[in-house]
Amino acid sequence: MTTSPPTPRDPHERRRRILAIMAASSGNLVEWFDFYIYAFCAIYFAPAFFPQSDETVQLLNTAGVFAAGFLMRPIGGWLFGRLADRQGRRTSMVTSVGLMCLGSLGIASLPGYAQIGAWAPALLLLARLLQGLSVGGEYGTTATYMSEVALKGQRGFMSSFQYVTLIGGQLLAALVVVAMQAWLDDTELKAWGWRIPFVIGAVTAVVALLLRRTLQETSSAAARERPDAGSLALLFGRHRAAFLTVLGYTAGGSLMFYTFTTYMQKYLVNTAGMGKAAATQLMTVCLFLYMLMQPLFGALSDRIGRRANMLLFSGLGALCTWPILTLLRGAHSPLEAGALIVLALAIVSFYTSVAGIVKAEMFPTEVRALGVGLAYAVANAAFGGSAEFVALKLKSLDMEASFYLYVTAMMVLAFFVSRRLPRDGAYLRDE
């Protein structure tokens, strides 16, 4: 006598899938905490690695290293995407979080410029390249896994937890910095305090690795064993149009996301004139509200469709980016600045809540992780990771308003690309 395989309607199967979402999400949170703590601590460790006296120049140098980490993302997207499509999603996710652990330990133990001279920024760059390789593989594989394990009819809602934990990683990074600012003075933070979060990140990455080892595989053996599984030939041959579509709207989405999250703390300090501690506290509150928005906007996509979400994101982004950044520059109070940032993050939520699932629905199983990961990584390397560097460079040239125009133009591009999206995903409908 044979028994039928479990279905998503089975309570035990439903519970298993929810637990899998939680386990994958916990690893995602740790990965992004490790990656973003760099951005939040940059204002403290910049003098240790770049001894120039001008603060804008120091931040520009650390932003350059931040952007360099993104250059490894396409390699990570290809490497881990291929690994996920040929060896399985779990193997890829376990490997990526282990690599992130090594990068965090490296940064935590680095001596400064005063001890080893030019080797200090060089080794900092090397550690960031290692982390960039890890995150380049993390996004695509996790997005693929969560979209495949999510329940049909609730994929937008369940997949949104990728960005709940991604933003949660940023939020946790901000909270750790707030706690350190309360316990340590500015001198202590610049001398050694900034190392603490990187140690925390490395330790929690080990926990995430153990959790991910318990996950069940979502891709079939038949899909993994195809000769062209995870190959660039299959991706750029049969699925080139889907890849270019994902690349187009991810470029605008990444730029908008990094503008109003990681760069915003520096914008508040360096342009709006807000104190460092006040800016960190304000961004902590804004990121918390942003995190709560994700399941709501994800559930909305299950009702109105991913295409509608993307059109609302890009259309509102094109209309509102310039006014919001202009008003932020002259904000007279943290409350006023916070309201403007939350408005911007609400617009971004139309995209981030469905970012993983809207990409995964464009590719079949045998090339899904590669298609999602590589398109995301290339767009992030070119537009997301460079957001801070471009913004600070234009500010140093007294052309800050040009950055507002740049973001707006990318939103216009994202709008026209989003119009090419099918009203429902080409794949995953019946899986």
C-alpha positions as CSV (number, residue, x, y, z in Angstrom):
1,M,0.0,0.0,0.0
2,T,1.4,3.4,-1.0
3,T,0.6,6.8,0.6
4,S,0.3,10.0,-1.4
5,P,3.0,12.6,-0.9
6,P,2.2,15.5,1.5
7,T,0.6,18.6,0.0
8,P,0.7,22.2,1.2
9,R,-2.9,21.6,2.6
10,D,-1.5,18.9,5.0
11,P,-1.1,20.6,8.4
12,H,2.2,18.9,8.9
13,E,3.5,19.9,5.5
14,R,2.3,23.5,6.2
15,R,4.1,23.6,9.5
16,R,7.3,22.2,7.8
17,R,7.2,24.9,5.2
18,I,6.7,27.7,7.7
19,L,9.6,26.4,9.8
20,A,11.7,26.2,6.6
21,I,10.9,29.9,5.9
22,M,12.0,30.7,9.5
23,A,15.3,28.8,9.3
24,A,16.2,30.3,5.9
25,S,15.2,33.7,7.1
26,S,17.4,33.5,10.2
27,G,20.4,32.8,8.1
28,N,19.5,35.7,5.8
29,L,19.3,38.0,8.8
30,V,22.7,37.1,10.0
31,E,24.2,37.5,6.5
32,W,22.8,41.0,6.1
33,F,23.7,42.0,9.7
34,D,27.3,41.1,8.9
35,F,27.2,43.0,5.6
36,Y,25.5,46.1,6.8
37,I,27.3,46.6,10.1
38,Y,30.2,47.9,7.9
39,A,28.0,50.8,6.7
40,F,26.7,51.7,10.2
41,C,30.2,51.6,11.8
42,A,32.0,53.4,9.0
43,I,31.8,56.7,10.7
44,Y,33.8,55.3,13.6
45,F,36.4,53.1,11.9
46,A,37.1,55.3,8.8
47,P,39.9,57.3,10.6
48,A,41.6,54.0,11.6
49,F,42.0,52.9,7.9
50,F,42.0,56.2,6.1
51,P,43.8,58.9,8.1
52,Q,42.8,62.0,6.0
53,S,41.5,64.8,8.2
54,D,38.4,65.7,6.1
55,E,35.4,63.6,7.2
56,T,33.8,63.6,3.8
57,V,37.0,62.2,2.2
58,Q,37.1,59.5,4.9
59,L,33.5,58.5,4.3
60,L,34.1,58.6,0.5
61,N,37.0,56.1,0.9
62,T,35.0,53.7,3.1
63,A,32.0,54.1,0.7
64,G,34.4,53.1,-2.1
65,V,35.4,49.9,-0.2
66,F,31.7,49.3,0.4
67,A,31.0,49.6,-3.3
68,A,34.0,47.3,-4.1
69,G,32.3,44.6,-2.1
70,F,29.4,44.8,-4.5
71,L,31.8,44.1,-7.5
72,M,32.1,40.6,-6.2
73,R,28.4,40.0,-6.2
74,P,28.1,39.0,-9.9
75,I,30.8,36.4,-9.3
76,G,29.0,35.2,-6.1
77,G,25.6,35.3,-8.0
78,W,27.1,33.1,-10.7
79,L,29.1,30.8,-8.4
80,F,26.4,30.1,-5.8
81,G,23.5,30.2,-8.3
82,R,25.2,27.4,-10.3
83,L,25.9,25.5,-7.1
84,A,22.3,25.9,-6.0
85,D,20.9,24.7,-9.4
86,R,23.3,21.8,-9.7
87,Q,23.9,20.7,-6.0
88,G,20.9,22.1,-4.2
89,R,19.7,25.2,-2.5
90,R,20.7,24.0,1.0
91,T,24.3,23.4,0.0
92,S,24.6,26.8,-1.5
93,M,23.0,28.6,1.6
94,V,25.2,26.8,4.1
95,T,28.4,27.6,2.1
96,S,27.5,31.3,1.7
97,V,26.9,31.9,5.4
98,G,30.2,30.2,6.3
99,L,32.0,32.5,3.9
100,M,30.4,35.5,5.5
101,C,31.6,34.3,8.9
102,L,35.2,34.4,7.6
103,G,34.8,37.9,6.3
104,S,33.5,39.3,9.6
105,L,36.2,37.7,11.6
106,G,38.8,39.2,9.2
107,I,37.5,42.7,9.7
108,A,37.1,42.3,13.5
109,S,40.8,41.4,13.8
110,L,42.3,43.9,11.4
111,P,45.0,46.3,12.7
112,G,44.7,49.9,11.6
113,Y,46.7,52.2,9.3
114,A,48.9,53.3,12.2
115,Q,50.1,49.7,12.8
116,I,50.6,48.3,9.3
117,G,50.2,51.3,7.0
118,A,48.7,50.8,3.5
119,W,48.1,47.1,4.3
120,A,45.2,48.1,6.5
121,P,42.9,49.4,3.8
122,A,44.1,46.7,1.5
123,L,43.1,43.9,3.9
124,L,39.9,45.7,4.7
125,L,39.1,45.7,1.0
126,L,40.0,41.9,0.8
127,A,37.6,41.1,3.6
128,R,34.8,43.1,2.0
129,L,35.4,41.3,-1.3
130,L,35.0,38.0,0.5
131,Q,31.7,39.3,2.1
132,G,30.6,40.6,-1.3
133,L,31.1,37.1,-2.8
134,S,29.0,35.6,0.0
135,V,26.1,38.1,-0.3
136,G,26.2,37.8,-4.1
137,G,25.2,34.1,-3.6
138,E,23.0,34.6,-0.6
139,Y,20.3,36.7,-2.2
140,G,19.5,34.6,-5.2
141,T,19.6,31.2,-3.4
142,T,17.5,32.4,-0.5
143,A,15.0,34.1,-2.7
144,T,14.7,30.9,-4.8
145,Y,14.4,28.7,-1.8
146,M,11.8,30.8,-0.1
147,S,9.7,31.2,-3.2
148,E,9.8,27.4,-3.8
149,V,8.9,26.5,-0.2
150,A,6.1,29.1,0.2
151,L,2.5,28.1,0.0
152,K,0.6,28.6,-3.2
153,G,-1.6,31.7,-3.0
154,Q,0.6,33.1,-0.2
155,R,3.9,33.3,-2.0
156,G,4.0,37.1,-1.9
157,F,3.3,37.2,1.8
158,M,5.7,34.4,2.7
159,S,8.5,35.5,0.4
160,S,8.4,39.0,1.8
161,F,10.1,37.6,4.9
162,Q,13.3,37.6,3.0
163,Y,13.3,41.4,3.2
164,V,11.9,41.3,6.7
165,T,15.1,39.6,7.8
166,L,17.2,41.5,5.3
167,I,15.9,44.8,6.9
168,G,16.1,43.1,10.3
169,G,19.8,42.6,9.7
170,Q,20.1,46.3,9.0
171,L,18.0,47.1,12.1
172,L,20.0,44.8,14.3
173,A,23.1,46.4,13.1
174,A,21.7,49.9,13.9
175,L,20.5,48.7,17.3
176,V,24.0,47.3,18.2
177,V,25.5,50.7,17.2
178,V,22.9,52.6,19.3
179,A,23.8,50.3,22.3
180,M,27.5,50.9,21.8
181,Q,26.9,54.7,21.6
182,A,25.1,54.5,24.9
183,W,27.9,52.5,26.6
184,L,31.0,53.9,25.0
185,D,32.2,57.4,24.2
186,D,33.2,58.6,20.8
187,T,36.9,58.0,21.5
188,E,36.4,54.4,22.6
189,L,34.2,53.7,19.6
190,K,36.8,54.9,17.2
191,A,39.6,53.1,19.1
192,W,38.2,49.6,19.5
193,G,34.4,49.6,20.0
194,W,33.6,49.3,16.3
195,R,35.1,45.8,16.3
196,I,32.5,44.4,18.6
197,P,29.6,44.1,16.0
198,F,31.9,42.2,13.6
199,V,32.7,39.6,16.3
200,I,28.9,39.3,17.1
201,G,28.2,38.8,13.4
202,A,30.8,36.0,13.1
203,V,29.5,34.1,16.1
204,T,25.8,34.3,14.9
205,A,26.8,33.2,11.4
206,V,28.0,29.9,12.9
207,V,24.5,29.4,14.5
208,A,22.8,30.2,11.2
209,L,25.0,27.7,9.4
210,L,23.8,25.0,11.8
211,L,20.2,25.9,11.3
212,R,20.5,25.8,7.6
213,R,21.9,22.3,7.7
214,T,18.5,21.2,8.9
215,L,16.7,22.5,5.8
216,Q,15.1,20.1,3.3
217,E,15.9,20.5,-0.4
218,T,13.3,22.1,-2.7
219,S,14.7,21.4,-6.1
220,S,14.2,18.0,-7.7
221,A,17.0,15.6,-8.5
222,A,15.8,15.5,-12.1
223,A,16.2,19.3,-12.4
224,R,19.7,19.3,-10.7
225,E,20.9,16.4,-13.0
226,R,20.1,18.1,-16.2
227,P,23.3,18.7,-18.2
228,D,22.5,22.4,-18.7
229,A,21.2,23.1,-15.1
230,G,22.7,26.2,-13.7
231,S,24.5,27.1,-17.0
232,L,25.0,30.5,-18.5
233,A,24.2,28.9,-21.9
234,L,20.7,28.0,-20.8
235,L,20.1,31.3,-19.0
236,F,21.3,33.6,-21.9
237,G,19.9,31.3,-24.5
238,R,16.3,30.4,-23.6
239,H,15.8,33.0,-20.8
240,R,17.7,36.1,-22.0
241,A,14.5,38.3,-22.1
242,A,13.6,37.4,-18.6
243,F,17.1,38.0,-17.4
244,L,17.2,41.5,-19.0
245,T,13.8,42.4,-17.5
246,V,14.9,41.4,-14.0
247,L,18.1,43.3,-14.5
248,G,16.3,46.4,-15.5
249,Y,13.9,46.8,-12.6
250,T,16.4,45.5,-10.1
251,A,18.8,48.4,-11.0
252,G,16.3,51.0,-10.0
253,G,15.0,49.0,-7.0
254,S,18.5,48.6,-5.7
255,L,19.5,52.2,-6.1
256,M,16.3,53.4,-4.4
257,F,16.7,50.9,-1.6
258,Y,20.3,51.8,-0.7
259,T,19.6,55.5,-1.0
260,F,16.9,55.4,1.7
261,T,18.6,52.8,4.0
262,T,22.4,52.6,4.2
263,Y,23.2,56.0,2.7
264,M,20.4,57.9,4.6
265,Q,22.3,57.8,7.9
266,K,25.2,59.6,6.2
267,Y,22.9,62.0,4.4
268,L,21.3,63.1,7.6
269,V,24.7,63.7,9.2
270,N,26.6,65.1,6.3
271,T,23.9,67.1,4.5
272,A,21.0,67.7,6.9
273,G,23.4,68.5,9.8
274,M,22.0,66.0,12.2
275,G,24.1,64.5,15.0
276,K,25.5,61.0,14.5
277,A,23.7,59.5,17.5
278,A,20.4,61.2,16.5
279,A,20.7,60.0,12.9
280,T,21.4,56.4,14.0
281,Q,18.4,56.5,16.4
282,L,16.1,57.9,13.8
283,M,17.2,55.4,11.2
284,T,16.6,52.6,13.7
285,V,13.0,53.6,14.1
286,C,12.5,54.1,10.4
287,L,14.0,50.7,9.6
288,F,11.7,49.0,12.2
289,L,8.6,50.5,10.6
290,Y,10.0,49.5,7.1
291,M,10.5,45.9,8.3
292,L,6.8,45.8,9.5
293,M,5.6,47.0,6.1
294,Q,7.0,44.0,4.2
295,P,4.4,41.3,4.9
296,L,1.6,43.8,4.3
297,F,2.9,44.8,0.9
298,G,3.7,41.1,0.1
299,A,0.2,40.1,1.0
300,L,-1.1,42.9,-1.2
301,S,0.8,41.5,-4.2
302,D,-1.0,38.2,-3.7
303,R,-4.2,40.1,-4.3
304,I,-3.3,42.6,-7.0
305,G,-0.4,40.8,-8.6
306,R,3.4,41.4,-8.7
307,R,3.2,43.5,-11.8
308,A,0.9,46.1,-10.1
309,N,3.2,46.3,-7.1
310,M,6.2,47.0,-9.4
311,L,4.3,49.7,-11.4
312,L,3.3,51.4,-8.2
313,F,6.8,51.3,-6.8
314,S,8.5,52.7,-9.9
315,G,5.8,55.2,-10.7
316,L,5.7,56.7,-7.2
317,G,9.4,56.5,-7.0
318,A,9.8,58.6,-10.2
319,L,7.4,61.2,-8.9
320,C,8.5,61.5,-5.2
321,T,12.2,60.9,-5.0
322,W,13.4,64.4,-5.8
323,P,10.8,66.2,-3.5
324,I,11.6,63.8,-0.6
325,L,15.4,64.3,-0.8
326,T,15.0,68.0,-1.2
327,L,12.7,68.3,1.8
328,L,15.0,66.1,3.9
329,R,18.0,68.4,3.2
330,G,16.1,71.2,5.0
331,A,14.2,69.2,7.6
332,H,13.9,71.1,10.8
333,S,13.3,68.3,13.2
334,P,13.8,64.5,13.6
335,L,10.1,64.0,13.4
336,E,9.8,65.8,10.1
337,A,12.8,63.9,8.7
338,G,11.4,60.6,10.0
339,A,8.1,61.1,8.3
340,L,9.8,61.8,5.0
341,I,12.0,58.7,5.2
342,V,9.1,56.5,6.2
343,L,7.1,57.8,3.2
344,A,10.1,56.9,0.9
345,L,10.4,53.5,2.5
346,A,6.7,52.8,2.0
347,I,7.2,53.4,-1.7
348,V,10.3,51.1,-1.8
349,S,8.2,48.5,0.0
350,F,6.1,47.9,-3.1
351,Y,9.3,46.5,-4.6
352,T,11.2,45.0,-1.7
353,S,8.3,42.9,-0.4
354,V,8.1,41.1,-3.7
355,A,11.7,41.4,-4.9
356,G,12.5,37.7,-4.4
357,I,9.3,36.2,-5.7
358,V,8.9,38.5,-8.7
359,K,12.3,37.4,-9.9
360,A,11.9,33.7,-9.1
361,E,8.6,33.6,-11.0
362,M,10.5,34.5,-14.2
363,F,12.8,31.4,-14.3
364,P,12.3,27.6,-14.4
365,T,13.7,25.4,-11.6
366,E,16.9,24.3,-13.4
367,V,18.2,27.8,-13.8
368,R,16.2,29.8,-11.2
369,A,18.9,30.4,-8.6
370,L,21.3,31.5,-11.3
371,G,18.8,33.7,-13.0
372,V,17.7,35.4,-9.8
373,G,21.1,35.7,-8.2
374,L,23.1,36.8,-11.2
375,A,20.6,39.5,-12.4
376,Y,20.3,40.8,-8.8
377,A,24.1,40.8,-8.3
378,V,24.9,42.6,-11.5
379,A,22.3,45.3,-10.9
380,N,23.4,45.7,-7.3
381,A,27.1,46.0,-8.2
382,A,26.4,48.7,-10.8
383,F,23.7,50.7,-9.0
384,G,23.1,49.6,-5.4
385,G,26.6,49.3,-4.1
386,S,27.7,52.5,-5.8
387,A,24.8,54.6,-4.4
388,E,26.8,56.0,-1.5
389,F,29.9,56.6,-3.5
390,V,28.1,58.4,-6.3
391,A,26.1,60.5,-3.8
392,L,29.2,61.5,-1.7
393,K,31.2,62.2,-4.8
394,L,28.6,64.5,-6.3
395,K,28.3,66.3,-2.9
396,S,32.1,66.8,-2.8
397,L,31.7,68.5,-6.3
398,D,28.8,70.7,-5.0
399,M,26.4,68.8,-7.4
400,E,24.3,67.0,-4.8
401,A,21.1,67.7,-6.6
402,S,22.4,65.7,-9.6
403,F,22.1,62.6,-7.4
404,Y,18.3,63.2,-7.0
405,L,18.0,63.4,-10.8
406,Y,20.0,60.2,-11.2
407,V,17.7,58.2,-8.8
408,T,14.6,59.7,-10.5
409,A,15.8,58.7,-13.9
410,M,16.4,55.1,-12.8
411,M,12.8,55.0,-11.4
412,V,11.5,56.0,-14.8
413,L,13.5,53.2,-16.4
414,A,12.2,50.7,-13.8
415,F,8.6,51.8,-14.6
416,F,9.0,51.1,-18.3
417,V,10.7,47.7,-17.7
418,S,8.0,46.7,-15.2
419,R,5.4,47.2,-17.9
420,R,7.0,44.2,-19.6
421,L,6.2,41.9,-16.6
422,P,3.5,39.3,-17.2
423,R,0.3,39.7,-15.1
424,D,1.3,36.4,-13.3
425,G,4.6,34.7,-13.1
426,A,5.7,32.6,-16.1
427,Y,6.8,29.9,-13.7
428,L,6.0,28.7,-10.1
429,R,2.2,28.8,-10.9
430,D,1.8,25.1,-10.6
431,E,4.8,24.1,-8.5
